Amino acid sequence: MAKKITKNITKKETIVKEEIVDNTPKKYYVDFYFKREPAEKDKIIGTIFYSDTTEKIDIEWLEPSWSSEIEQLMMGDIMFMDGLKQVFVSRYEDRKNWILNLHKYDFKTVLYAGEARIDNETE
């Protein structure tokens, strides 16, 4: 009587993941708004940005009537709630993270910041 031998052959597959890394320097723009709704549409009153190239936060433009309040904000750190956790972001130690989280900051006024839009730097 002949024995039947079966072999389980497992095929080893190698999965290669390609990750495309974009090293193009970016600018992160944040718009500031004056709350007017529901009566009217909220009004944009200024824009600031962070540059990967200069690693600085600069003003794109500000409406004169709100410029001092926004300039004062730009000199300080921000704090906001992330769920039950209070998060502190230093404007001087982590500028990029500061600008990316500015929309979470509670201005306690009629102002607010939009989420950062990201564009490639072309200088």
Secondary structure as UniProt FT lines:
FT   STRAND          26..34
FT   TURN            37..39
FT   STRAND          43..51
FT   TURN            52..54
FT   STRAND          57..62
FT   HELIX           64..73
FT   TURN            74..75
FT   STRAND          78..82
FT   TURN            83..84
FT   STRAND          85..89
FT   TURN            91..93
FT   HELIX           95..100
FT   HELIX           102..104
FT   STRAND          111..113
FT   STRAND          117..120
//
